[in-house]
Amino acid sequence: MSGAYKLLRSGVCVEIDRPDPGVIRLDDIAHNLAMLCRYGGACDRHLSVAQHCVLVSEMCEYDGIDPRWGLLHDAAEYILGDMATPIKRLMRDDSGSSYSLYDALELLWQEAICERFKIAVSPSLRQRTKFFDIVSMLWEVQSNGPRGLTASQFIGRDAREYLIYLPIYDLTPWDAERAEREYLSAAARIGLS
């Protein structure tokens, strides 16, 4: 081991910088994402990454694109944690690059997760899922905080194309236990195991 490792609730020990698709478990992903709060905790109530992923997956499915990537698009965070986007941007700016160590690790884990679950992620699938990721983020912020910025300020660009999607989902935050159950239920429904 490189010394950079994480022990998971299941007892699996993973090397953070050397993901092994063979040890990636859906129950570990669901549990860890259910325990992670979005926006660095700057919400009115705990809003988990797991709930966010279920919402994005449902939007992808409704739009006719692969909901499996919607459910797994933030799955690397089960190892790396949910780092707030402004911090990711700052890390990139300080390095003089548009790419940081976090980005590199996230890509390694995304690739391993895709290999584990046999998902091919095309650029168009990634782009459309990112669109729904932003729609979900704006709905979450509107209903649960953080406060103080317009939608365009929050995402750092014009938000009008995202705001035409009215919230059709119940955005009441789930507790961690429900978030884990709903994540696993969504996974089973769309054929992830």
N, C-alpha and C positions, 0 to 999 in steps of 0.2 A: 504494500500500500504506500501511497505517496505521503501519508500522514494527514492529508486533508480528507477526512471521511465523516460520514453521518450515520448514526445508528437510528433505525426506524422502529416504530412501535411493534412491527411484526418480528423484530429481532434481526432483520436483514441489515448488514453493514455495507454501505456503498462508498466508493471513492468518488469524491466530488468532481475531480478533474478527469476521471476515467469511467464514464458511465458504461454499465454492462446491461444490455437489453435483457439478458437472461434472469436478472434479479429484480426487474421492475415489476411491481405488483399493483394491480388496480386498487386493492383495499388500502395500501399505503398512500397512493395518490389521493384517494377520496378522503381519507382521514386527515392527512396533512393539509390539504386545501380547505377542508371544512374548518380547521383550526386557525387558518390564516385570515386576518382581517384586511380588507381592501383599504386603500388610501392611508396606509401607515396608522390605521386606527382612528383617523380624523373623521369619524362618522357619528351620527346620532346614536346608532345602535350597531353592534357587531354585524358586519356584512361580509360573508366569507367569499374567498376566491372560488370555492366549490359552487356556491349559488350563482355567482357570476358566470361560471363556465356552463352550468346547466342552461341559463338564460341564452347565452350566445349559441349553444348547440341547438336550442329550440328555434331561434331565429334562422340559423343556417338551414335547418330541416324545412322550415316554412318556405324558405327561399329556393328550395330544391338543390341545395349543395350538401356535401357530405357532413352530417352532424357530428361524426366522430372527431374530426379535427376541431370543430367548435368546442366540444367537451374537453379536448386535450390541449387546446391552444396555449393555456397557461400551466400545463402540467409540470413543466420544468421547475416551477416554483415550489413543488413539493420537496425539492432538495435545496433550491437556492433561496427560497423565501420570496415574498412579494415586495420588491423594491419599487418605491414610488418613481414614476416616470421622470419628474424633475431631477431626482438624484441620478438616474441613469443618464439623462442628458448632460448633467454636470460632469459625470465621470468621463463621458466622451469628449466634452470640450476641454477638460483639463489634460487629457492625453494627447490633444492635438489631432485626434482621429475621430471618425464617425463611428468607431467601433471600440468597445471597452472589453476588459477581462470578463465582466459580467455577461456582456453580449456573447462572447466566445463560449462561455460555459453554458449559457442558455441554449445556444445553437447545438452544442454537443448533446445536451440532454434532450432537446426536441428531436434530434435525429435518432437517438437511442430509443426514445418513446415511440416514434413512428415505426422504427424497425420492430420493436416488441409487439406492437399492435397491427403491423402490416398495413400501414396507411401511407399512401403516396400523396405528398402535399405539393401540388403544382403552384406556381406563382399566382395564378388566378384564384385558386382556392384560398391561398394565404391572404391575398388582397381582399377578397370578399368577406372572409372571416374577420379580418382587421376592421373592416367597415362596421360589422355588427358588434365587434368588441367596443368600438367607440360609441356606437348607439347605446349599448348597454351601460357604458361608463357614464354617459350624459344622463340617462334615466336614473341611475343609481345616485349620482350627485344631486340631481334635482329632488329626489325623494328622501335622501338620507345624509346629505352633506358630503364633503366639506362645503362651506359657504364662502361667499365673498368675491367670487369671480364669475364673469359671464361664461357661457358655454364656449365661446370662441377663445377667451383668455385661458380657460382651463385646458383646452387641447392645443393651444398655440397656433390655431389657424381658423379660418372661417368655418363655423359650425352649421350653417344653414342646411347643407345637404343631409346632415344627420338628424336635424330637428324636425324634419317632415314626418318622421316615424313617431307616431304617438304611442305612449305606453299602453300596450294591450296585455301586459303581464302584471300580475300582482307582485309588487316589489317589496312587500313586507319582509324584513330580514328573518331568515331562519336561524334557529339555534344550531350549534355545531353538530349535534346528533342528527337533526333533521337534514342538515346540509349534506352530511355524509351519506345518509340513506337515499336522499333524492339523487345524489351524484351516481351512486351505484345502481339505482333503479333506472336512471337515464342511460347509463352504460349498457345495462342488460337489454333495454328496449331497442337500442340502436346496434346491438351486436358486438359490443366490446366485452372481452372477458380475459 
